[in-house]
Every structure is written in C-alpha cells, then in structure tokens.
Amino acid sequence: MKPSHLAVTAQGLSLAGLLWPGRARWRLPAALTAGAAALLAVGAALGVAGARAQGRHLTPHVEPPAGSPLLTTGPYRLSRNPIYAGLIVAAAGFAVLRRRVEPLVAFAALAATLHVKTGMEEQALRARFGDEYDAYSARTPRLLGLPR
C-alpha cells in the first residue's frame, strides 16, 4: 500500500476513534465546555469552507486531481490546508466535549496523521505547481495564522 493511502486510512481511523463509545468520565467547567464547543464550531466552519472551495476537485488523497487549480483565495488565503486545520480544531473541541481518554488519544493520532499527510501533500503540490506553490507557501501559513 502506498504511503499516501496509509495516511488516508490512518486519518479515517483517527476520526472514527473520536466516536469511541461510552459515557463521559468527568465533568467540565462551563467555560471549558463553551470553549470546546466554540472550537468545534469554528473548526467545522473552516473545514467546510475549505472543502467547498475545492468543489469537484475535493479528494481525500494527497495528490491533486488532474486539472485542479492551485487555490490561493478564500480560506486558502488564511491557510494552505484549511480542511486539515479545521479538522484539527474541530476534533480538539469534540474530543474535549466527549470527556473520555480515548477520543483525546484519537485526536492526538489525528493531529499526527494530518501533520504527516500535510507534508506529503505539500510535496505533491510543489511537484505540480513548482514556483507558484513556493511563492504561495512563502506568504501563507501551513495550518493557521495571519497572511504574511
């Protein structure tokens, strides 16, 4: 199996791990609950915005589909990987709200997987778009941040 396919599989398993069954194990203060819910909402919105911008070119794989453009506007102006950034932020909030150890471990696995997958995707984008991608990556954060 190709490393990129392993990354997609690991991402799916990590996301599934967030849904580990069972009751909550501890209580959360109201402020932490509100903060985690806000992370979930903001992350979901960012991820959906990134996915919508991809349109018919959206794929779980690291190689960009043939004919897909390099996106540099909308959510891709704030992050080279808004879908991954959104997944990480939303998953953090969701894992905290689950109030169990297993979803927190799944979140850590997801973050590590997306770190590796992002590097693989950047190599593929650099191979496809060359100097255009290099210029874009020089001015746009990998995951989150303000444009440079």
DOKOL-116986 format. One line per field, with one value per residue (C-alpha): residue number from 1; residue in one letter; x negated, y negated, z negated. Coordinates in nm, 4 decimals, decimal comma. Each point is the difference from the previous one (the first is absolute). Example, Ala and Ser with C-alpha at 12.3 -4.5 7.8 and 13.67 -1.06 7.14 Angstrom:
BEGIN
seq = c(1; 2) $
type = c(A; S) $
xx = c(-1,2300; -0,1370) $
yy = c(0,4500; -0,3440) $
zz = c(-0,7800; 0,0660) $
***
This chain:
BEGIN
seq = c(1; 2; 3; 4; 5; 6; 7; 8; 9; 10; 11; 12; 13; 14; 15; 16; 17; 18; 19; 20; 21; 22; 23; 24; 25; 26; 27; 28; 29; 30; 31; 32; 33; 34; 35; 36; 37; 38; 39; 40; 41; 42; 43; 44; 45; 46; 47; 48; 49; 50; 51; 52; 53; 54; 55; 56; 57; 58; 59; 60; 61; 62; 63; 64; 65; 66; 67; 68; 69; 70; 71; 72; 73; 74; 75; 76; 77; 78; 79; 80; 81; 82; 83; 84; 85; 86; 87; 88; 89; 90; 91; 92; 93; 94; 95; 96; 97; 98; 99; 100; 101; 102; 103; 104; 105; 106; 107; 108; 109; 110; 111; 112; 113; 114; 115; 116; 117; 118; 119; 120; 121; 122; 123; 124; 125; 126; 127; 128; 129; 130; 131; 132; 133; 134; 135; 136; 137; 138; 139; 140; 141; 142; 143; 144; 145; 146; 147; 148) $
type = c(M; K; P; S; H; L; A; V; T; A; Q; G; L; S; L; A; G; L; L; W; P; G; R; A; R; W; R; L; P; A; A; L; T; A; G; A; A; A; L; L; A; V; G; A; A; L; G; V; A; G; A; R; A; Q; G; R; H; L; T; P; H; V; E; P; P; A; G; S; P; L; L; T; T; G; P; Y; R; L; S; R; N; P; I; Y; A; G; L; I; V; A; A; A; G; F; A; V; L; R; R; R; V; E; P; L; V; A; F; A; A; L; A; A; T; L; H; V; K; T; G; M; E; E; Q; A; L; R; A; R; F; G; D; E; Y; D; A; Y; S; A; R; T; P; R; L; L; G; L; P; R) $
xx = c(0,0000; -0,1285; -0,0956; 0,2623; 0,2691; -0,1242; 0,0361; 0,3602; 0,0752; -0,1628; 0,2025; 0,3239; -0,0857; -0,0946; 0,3281; 0,1897; -0,1866; 0,1524; 0,3327; -0,1254; 0,3103; 0,0656; 0,1197; -0,1842; -0,2582; -0,0246; 0,1749; -0,1153; 0,0275; 0,2501; -0,2748; -0,1946; 0,3172; 0,0744; -0,3579; -0,0002; 0,3357; -0,1376; -0,3037; 0,2300; 0,2129; -0,2897; -0,1963; 0,3019; 0,0657; -0,3617; -0,0077; 0,3285; -0,1158; -0,3174; 0,1950; 0,2510; -0,2810; -0,1382; 0,3353; -0,0184; -0,3778; 0,0398; -0,1808; -0,1260; -0,3267; -0,3168; -0,0471; 0,1994; 0,2457; -0,0846; 0,1093; 0,0439; -0,1209; -0,2214; 0,2439; -0,1366; 0,3140; 0,2853; -0,0925; -0,3189; -0,1199; -0,0054; -0,1333; -0,1625; 0,2001; 0,3288; 0,1727; -0,2721; -0,0168; 0,3767; -0,0080; -0,2661; 0,1798; 0,3429; -0,1374; -0,1688; 0,3280; 0,1930; -0,2520; 0,0164; 0,3806; 0,0010; -0,1628; -0,1794; -0,3659; 0,0515; 0,1230; -0,2905; -0,2431; 0,1818; -0,0369; -0,3764; -0,0188; 0,1999; -0,2253; -0,3121; 0,1510; 0,0993; -0,3493; -0,1496; 0,2720; -0,0499; -0,3684; 0,0832; 0,2600; -0,2387; -0,2552; 0,2659; 0,1130; -0,3587; -0,0605; 0,3175; -0,0145; -0,3730; -0,0915; 0,3669; 0,0419; -0,3292; 0,1138; 0,3393; -0,1559; -0,2379; 0,2905; 0,2643; -0,0199; 0,0028; 0,2962; 0,1147; -0,1100; 0,0184; -0,1213; -0,3555) $
yy = c(0,0000; -0,3473; -0,2293; -0,2509; 0,2692; 0,0935; -0,3649; -0,0096; 0,3235; -0,1326; -0,3201; 0,1960; 0,2220; -0,3020; -0,1716; 0,3171; 0,0148; -0,3329; 0,1855; 0,2619; 0,1232; -0,0506; -0,2489; -0,3123; 0,0604; -0,3468; -0,3350; -0,3124; -0,3554; -0,2077; -0,2213; 0,3000; 0,1487; -0,3290; -0,0270; 0,3553; -0,0562; -0,3166; 0,1928; 0,2616; -0,2621; -0,2117; 0,3034; 0,1453; -0,3316; -0,0280; 0,3599; -0,0362; -0,3270; 0,1718; 0,2965; -0,2235; -0,1935; 0,3282; 0,0810; 0,2951; 0,0213; 0,1068; 0,3251; 0,1739; 0,0819; -0,2076; -0,0188; -0,2839; 0,1247; -0,0657; -0,3445; -0,1347; -0,3575; -0,1219; -0,1656; -0,3167; -0,2019; 0,0273; 0,2348; 0,0890; -0,3559; 0,0675; 0,3555; 0,2219; 0,2825; -0,1381; 0,3383; 0,1587; -0,3033; 0,0105; 0,3731; -0,0467; -0,2895; 0,1679; 0,3343; -0,1646; -0,1526; 0,3205; 0,2165; -0,2280; 0,0022; 0,3827; -0,0006; 0,3309; 0,0914; 0,1959; -0,2953; -0,2085; 0,2704; 0,0158; -0,3786; 0,0284; 0,2737; -0,2153; -0,3015; 0,2130; 0,1607; -0,3357; -0,1354; 0,2827; -0,0203; -0,3765; 0,0514; 0,2615; -0,2266; -0,2944; 0,2117; 0,0944; -0,3620; -0,1198; 0,2628; -0,1076; -0,3789; -0,0695; -0,3657; -0,1013; 0,2280; -0,1174; -0,3627; 0,0907; 0,1972; -0,2864; -0,2358; 0,2370; 0,1962; 0,3780; 0,0441; -0,3113; -0,3573; -0,3357; -0,0499; -0,1324) $
zz = c(0,0000; 0,0908; -0,2896; 0,1123; -0,0226; -0,3475; -0,1019; 0,1241; -0,1887; -0,3186; 0,0311; 0,0284; -0,2965; -0,2103; 0,0848; -0,0873; -0,3310; -0,0966; -0,0129; -0,2483; -0,1815; -0,3661; -0,2544; -0,1047; -0,2740; -0,1519; -0,0213; 0,1773; -0,1296; 0,1959; 0,1442; 0,1295; 0,1479; 0,1766; 0,1255; 0,1332; 0,1686; 0,1601; 0,1286; 0,1459; 0,1767; 0,1291; 0,1153; 0,1777; 0,1739; 0,1165; 0,1224; 0,1871; 0,1579; 0,1197; 0,1361; 0,1783; 0,1645; 0,1356; 0,1620; 0,2375; -0,0534; -0,3644; -0,0749; -0,3153; 0,1769; -0,0094; 0,3764; 0,1569; 0,2628; 0,3634; 0,1072; -0,3508; -0,0517; -0,2816; -0,2403; -0,1614; -0,0812; -0,2492; -0,2853; 0,1900; -0,0591; -0,3759; 0,0129; 0,2598; -0,1568; -0,1345; 0,0092; -0,2142; -0,2278; -0,0404; -0,0738; -0,2669; -0,1700; 0,0168; -0,1156; -0,2983; -0,1099; 0,0641; -0,1883; -0,3046; 0,0083; 0,0054; -0,3478; 0,0545; 0,0451; 0,3234; 0,2108; -0,1309; 0,1145; 0,3357; 0,0306; -0,0590; 0,2653; 0,2417; -0,0557; 0,0575; 0,3102; 0,1473; -0,0693; 0,2071; 0,2652; 0,0344; 0,0745; 0,2638; 0,1560; 0,0097; 0,1885; 0,2549; 0,0388; 0,0360; 0,2691; 0,1841; -0,0360; -0,0588; -0,0546; -0,0239; -0,3023; -0,1525; 0,0199; -0,1478; -0,2868; -0,0767; -0,0679; -0,1443; -0,3279; 0,0193; -0,2343; -0,1850; -0,0283; 0,1619; 0,3575; 0,0158) $
***
